[in-house]
Amino acid sequence: MPGRAVTTAEVCERAYPGRDPAELVARTGIETRWWADPETTHASLAAEAMRVALDRAGMDATQLLRLIQVNCTGGDMLLPATANAVGDALGLRGSCDCIDLNNACTGFLSALDIGARSVATGLHPVGIVVSELWSRHLDPSDPRSYVVFGDAAAALVLGPGRGREGLRASWLRNDGRLRGSVTLAHAGLTHQPEIVRFGVSNKQITQEATSAILTSARTALDLAGVTMSEVDWVLPHQPNGRMFDMLARELDIPAHKLLRVVGEIGSVGAASIPVSLDRLWRSGKVQPGQLVLLVAVGSGISYGAMIYEVGA
């Protein structure tokens, strides 16, 4: 988590002067979010996260054969890919390809799918790193986005599975007709500074997102040939507390299978699931053979789910 923790009371004072912060916490389920320091870049944040992942994997960066950098907001520049700067910070000199990927809040799942398919065809290890700097694209003049988004980064290293370890199912889809729900316009085309904006009502976003998440989860379960009762952990994208609670109710997920992070870190785009995944692994509760459901929805509208079986 980069920078400092920013309380809902602080953002409420700027975006909704005179409003009770407790009311905003109750509505969003978010108590704090982290905003990076001005000098932080996607490349510096991503490289820091990737170094930690590589250290835990007992690997050197030069062993990577593919590096995928994921973010929702376009990285540090349009050209070249921000992944090049991440690779440079890691000391990579022609040892692997470095590519950017943007599929909104579903971007991590898209990268994980591509990474797993790379491993399956012999191209590995694969590094995946998500960096989100939403604070660069927020303004109190648009309070709906200002009060929910936060910054975060997470990384992982993919290699061959052990035993039955690996993805049991991966199902990803997009529907461009619904792409106007959450947008960040191209400043090069509009010729003015741009911020993240919600294009439709909260009710419509919730309906679209809930439907997409339910479809994704149920399809992935069917593809894997398992039921929700057989899944040990469910890690959903967490845009706010209310949607998190609704997902748990609609899919009838017991509380002990969920890991809630949105209250502490806010809405962090594509970093939501990998941050949850990291905290789950740190908890020491994950056991070999357990099944983990990853499910996401994002602007685009992008959506999908995966079933991952933990290795021995």
Summary of the structure (lengths in Angstrom):
residues: 312
radius of gyration: 18.7
end to end distance: 29.4
largest distance: 58.3
contacts: 1078
relative contact order: 0.17
helix: 43%
strand: 22%
